[in-house]
Amino acid sequence: MGLGSVKSELSSIIGELESIEAGLRNDFEGIGSERAAARIREFIEECERARRALNRVNPSNLSEAFLEKSGKGKS
């Protein structure tokens, strides 16, 4: 799985979590829905930090050792 695929999948997960959070906030009252929605928001923020970190990765700067380990290095 390439870096672009990972970033795309992470964006998809974030979108799904945001939908779940919005549903909890809008469709449920009481039963701890605000607390659950807040925890999901915290996790979304962690995922967004991970996505920002991945966006800063320049694939051309990956070490040859990493590329060889992942099967993408020069043979």
Residue frames as qw, qx, qy, qz and C-alpha x, y, z in Angstrom:
[[0.000, 0.891, 0.453, 0.000, 0.00, 0.00, 0.00],
 [0.456, 0.384, 0.002, 0.803, 1.51, 3.30, -1.10],
 [0.166, -0.218, -0.378, 0.885, 1.64, 6.56, 0.82],
 [0.299, -0.063, -0.267, -0.914, -1.11, 8.05, -1.33],
 [0.568, -0.295, -0.710, -0.292, -3.37, 5.10, -0.57],
 [0.426, -0.316, -0.653, 0.541, -2.74, 5.44, 3.14],
 [0.011, 0.139, 0.150, -0.979, -3.54, 9.15, 3.07],
 [0.435, -0.146, -0.478, -0.749, -6.70, 8.52, 1.05],
 [0.568, -0.330, -0.754, -0.007, -7.86, 5.78, 3.42],
 [0.297, -0.272, -0.518, 0.754, -7.17, 7.98, 6.44],
 [0.195, 0.018, -0.091, -0.976, -9.21, 10.81, 4.90],
 [0.541, -0.239, -0.640, -0.491, -12.06, 8.37, 4.30],
 [0.506, -0.328, -0.722, 0.340, -11.93, 7.18, 7.92],
 [0.101, -0.168, -0.295, 0.935, -11.94, 10.76, 9.17],
 [0.365, -0.104, -0.338, -0.861, -15.02, 11.51, 7.06],
 [0.596, -0.308, -0.715, -0.198, -16.85, 8.48, 8.43],
 [0.411, -0.294, -0.609, 0.611, -15.94, 9.39, 12.01],
 [0.072, 0.049, 0.066, -0.994, -17.19, 12.95, 11.46],
 [0.507, -0.223, -0.524, -0.647, -20.48, 11.53, 10.22],
 [0.587, -0.337, -0.718, 0.161, -20.80, 9.32, 13.30],
 [0.254, -0.187, -0.414, 0.854, -19.95, 12.24, 15.58],
 [0.259, -0.072, -0.161, -0.950, -22.57, 14.45, 13.92],
 [0.584, -0.287, -0.656, -0.382, -25.16, 11.69, 14.23],
 [0.493, -0.314, -0.672, 0.455, -24.47, 11.29, 17.93],
 [0.094, -0.154, -0.240, 0.954, -24.75, 15.02, 18.52],
 [0.352, -0.002, -0.259, -0.899, -27.93, 15.45, 16.44],
 [0.633, -0.141, -0.616, -0.447, -29.89, 12.20, 16.75],
 [0.656, -0.332, -0.640, 0.223, -29.34, 11.18, 20.36],
 [0.188, -0.703, 0.214, -0.652, -29.89, 13.10, 23.55],
 [0.720, -0.530, 0.335, -0.299, -28.85, 12.04, 27.00],
 [0.991, -0.034, 0.107, 0.067, -27.37, 8.57, 27.44],
 [0.588, -0.536, 0.345, 0.498, -23.88, 10.10, 27.29],
 [0.679, 0.612, 0.315, 0.256, -24.12, 11.09, 23.63],
 [0.103, 0.974, -0.170, 0.104, -22.23, 14.35, 24.17],
 [0.530, -0.640, 0.547, 0.101, -19.43, 12.54, 25.97],
 [0.789, 0.138, 0.549, 0.238, -19.24, 9.88, 23.23],
 [0.507, 0.819, 0.174, 0.204, -19.26, 12.53, 20.51],
 [0.140, -0.936, 0.324, -0.006, -16.50, 14.46, 22.27],
 [0.666, -0.392, 0.604, 0.194, -14.34, 11.33, 22.47],
 [0.727, 0.454, 0.441, 0.266, -14.88, 10.64, 18.78],
 [0.233, 0.966, -0.035, 0.109, -13.87, 14.26, 18.07],
 [0.420, -0.754, 0.490, 0.125, -10.64, 13.73, 20.04],
 [0.739, -0.034, 0.617, 0.269, -9.88, 10.66, 17.94],
 [0.551, 0.768, 0.272, 0.179, -10.67, 12.58, 14.73],
 [0.021, -0.968, 0.251, 0.004, -8.16, 15.21, 15.79],
 [0.603, -0.464, 0.613, 0.212, -5.53, 12.49, 16.37],
 [0.715, 0.357, 0.544, 0.255, -6.24, 11.13, 12.87],
 [0.336, 0.932, 0.091, 0.105, -5.96, 14.62, 11.40],
 [0.298, -0.829, 0.451, 0.143, -2.57, 15.09, 13.08],
 [0.694, -0.120, 0.659, 0.265, -1.45, 11.79, 11.55],
 [0.598, 0.666, 0.401, 0.194, -2.71, 12.91, 8.12],
 [0.083, 0.984, -0.154, -0.021, -0.83, 16.21, 8.41],
 [0.496, -0.592, 0.598, 0.215, 2.34, 14.29, 9.32],
 [0.706, 0.208, 0.624, 0.263, 1.88, 12.01, 6.30],
 [0.425, 0.877, 0.209, 0.076, 1.35, 15.06, 4.08],
 [0.128, -0.915, 0.364, 0.122, 4.79, 16.30, 5.13],
 [0.727, -0.226, 0.592, 0.264, 6.48, 13.07, 4.04],
 [0.427, 0.701, -0.385, -0.422, 8.37, 13.47, 0.79],
 [0.976, 0.050, 0.207, -0.032, 8.57, 9.99, -0.78],
 [0.672, 0.642, -0.251, 0.270, 11.72, 10.98, -2.67],
 [0.068, -0.722, 0.540, -0.426, 13.47, 11.42, 0.68],
 [0.926, -0.294, 0.136, -0.192, 12.80, 7.87, 1.89],
 [0.285, -0.641, 0.698, 0.141, 15.99, 6.02, 2.67],
 [0.529, 0.347, -0.709, -0.312, 17.21, 3.28, 0.36],
 [0.032, 0.084, -0.946, 0.312, 17.06, 0.86, 3.31],
 [0.470, 0.280, 0.510, -0.664, 13.36, 1.60, 3.81],
 [0.625, 0.452, -0.269, -0.576, 12.65, 1.21, 0.12],
 [0.367, 0.297, -0.877, -0.086, 14.48, -2.12, -0.02],
 [0.161, 0.045, 0.863, -0.477, 12.65, -3.35, 3.06],
 [0.544, 0.406, 0.355, -0.642, 9.31, -2.42, 1.48],
 [0.655, 0.238, 0.677, 0.239, 10.29, -4.13, -1.77],
 [0.403, 0.886, 0.230, -0.021, 10.50, -0.91, -3.79],
 [0.289, -0.786, 0.383, 0.389, 14.24, -0.33, -3.76],
 [0.527, 0.643, -0.504, -0.235, 16.75, -0.86, -6.54],
 [0.936, -0.196, 0.293, -0.012, 17.83, -4.46, -6.92]]
